[in-house]
């Protein structure tokens, strides 16, 4: 009777250790997944804070109904989503118009640096917009990037 009790205890101990190992492996696997998700989220938010653009000059040409904007990447990360730039133009009367850099019929992008469809740090981007109507100066131009960063410029 003593031997069967010892064998039973040994088997129960082995099963308990095995179950604990399986549980630990599952928990560690899930914990690793959570840590990776948090790490990616922190990196994306960090890149957002390191992204910075500035409108260095903009003007409205009334003769051809065209707004030209020069945007410089003043941050230390590249911006590769050039087809996802939102542009809002507000004139003196308060009317607001929206343009997207993805609308190739109205918006033309020209990189004044290495033309690789990426706005590198220090590089300037020329945005030409064939506007839909005449504006009353001065114009307020707001550019919003896909990550939420925005900048504003008022023409003279």
C-alpha positions in Angstrom: 0.0 0.0 0.0 2.9 2.4 0.7 4.4 1.9 -2.7 1.2 2.7 -4.6 0.8 5.9 -2.6 4.4 6.9 -3.4 3.9 6.2 -7.1 0.6 8.1 -7.1 2.3 11.1 -5.5 5.1 10.9 -8.0 2.7 10.8 -10.9 0.6 13.7 -9.5 3.8 15.7 -9.0 4.9 15.1 -12.6 1.5 16.0 -14.0 1.4 19.1 -11.8 4.8 20.2 -13.0 3.8 19.5 -16.6 0.6 21.5 -16.3 2.4 24.4 -14.7 5.0 24.4 -17.5 2.3 24.4 -20.2 0.5 27.2 -18.4 3.7 29.2 -18.0 4.5 28.8 -21.7 1.1 30.0 -22.7 1.3 33.0 -20.4 4.8 33.9 -21.5 3.7 33.7 -25.2 0.7 36.0 -24.6 2.9 38.3 -22.5 5.4 38.5 -25.4 2.6 39.4 -27.8 1.4 42.2 -25.5 4.9 43.6 -25.0 5.4 43.6 -28.8 2.1 45.4 -29.4 3.0 48.0 -26.7 6.5 48.5 -28.2 5.1 49.1 -31.7 2.6 51.6 -30.3 5.3 53.5 -28.4 7.5 53.6 -31.5 4.7 54.9 -33.7 3.9 57.6 -31.1 7.5 58.5 -30.8 7.8 58.9 -34.6 4.8 61.2 -34.5 6.5 63.4 -32.0 9.7 63.4 -34.1 7.8 64.4 -37.2 7.7 68.1 -38.0 6.9 70.1 -41.1 6.8 73.8 -41.8 5.2 75.8 -44.5 8.1 78.0 -45.5 6.2 80.0 -48.2 2.9 80.0 -49.9 1.2 82.3 -52.5 -2.0 82.5 -54.5 -1.7 83.3 -58.2 -5.0 84.9 -59.2 -4.3 84.9 -62.9 -4.3 81.1 -63.1 -6.3 80.3 -59.9 -3.4 78.4 -58.4 -2.1 78.1 -54.8 1.6 77.1 -54.4 2.9 75.9 -51.1 6.4 75.1 -50.1 6.6 72.6 -47.2 9.9 71.6 -45.5 10.4 68.5 -43.3 12.0 70.1 -40.2 11.8 66.9 -38.2 14.2 64.0 -38.0 12.0 61.2 -39.5 10.9 60.7 -43.1 7.3 61.1 -44.2 6.4 58.5 -46.9 2.6 59.0 -47.2 2.7 61.9 -49.6 -0.6 60.8 -51.1 -2.3 61.3 -47.7 -1.8 65.0 -47.1 -4.9 67.1 -46.3 -4.9 70.7 -47.2 -7.4 73.2 -46.0 -7.6 76.7 -47.5 -9.6 79.4 -45.7 -9.9 82.8 -47.4 -10.7 86.2 -45.8 -14.5 85.7 -46.2 -14.2 82.6 -44.0 -15.0 80.0 -46.7 -13.1 76.7 -46.2 -12.0 74.4 -49.0 -10.5 70.9 -48.7 -7.9 69.4 -51.0 -6.1 66.1 -50.8 -2.7 65.3 -52.2 -4.2 62.1 -53.5 -6.4 64.1 -56.0 -3.9 64.2 -58.9 -6.3 66.2 -61.1 -6.1 69.3 -58.7 -2.9 68.7 -56.6 0.6 68.3 -58.0 3.5 67.4 -55.7 7.1 68.1 -56.7 10.0 67.0 -54.4 12.8 69.6 -54.4 15.5 67.1 -53.5 15.7 63.4 -54.2 12.5 62.5 -56.0 11.7 59.2 -54.3 8.1 59.8 -53.1 9.4 60.3 -49.5 9.8 63.6 -47.8 13.2 63.2 -46.2 14.4 65.3 -43.2 15.5 68.7 -44.6 13.8 68.1 -47.9 11.3 70.6 -49.4 8.0 69.7 -51.1 6.3 72.0 -53.6 2.5 71.6 -53.6 0.6 73.2 -56.5 -3.2 73.3 -56.2 -5.5 74.2 -59.0 -8.2 75.8 -56.8 -11.9 75.4 -57.6 -12.8 79.1 -57.1 -11.4 82.6 -56.6 -10.2 83.5 -53.1 -10.2 86.8 -51.2 -6.7 87.3 -49.7 -5.3 86.8 -47.2 -5.5 83.0 -47.2 -4.9 80.7 -44.2 -3.4 77.4 -45.3 -3.5 74.4 -43.0 -1.7 71.1 -43.8 -2.6 68.0 -41.9 -0.5 64.8 -42.1 -2.0 61.3 -41.7 -0.4 61.0 -38.2 -2.3 64.1 -37.1 0.6 66.6 -37.2 -0.5 70.0 -38.7 0.9 73.4 -39.5 -0.7 76.7 -40.6 0.5 79.6 -42.8 -1.2 82.9 -43.6 -0.4 84.5 -46.9 0.3 88.2 -47.1 
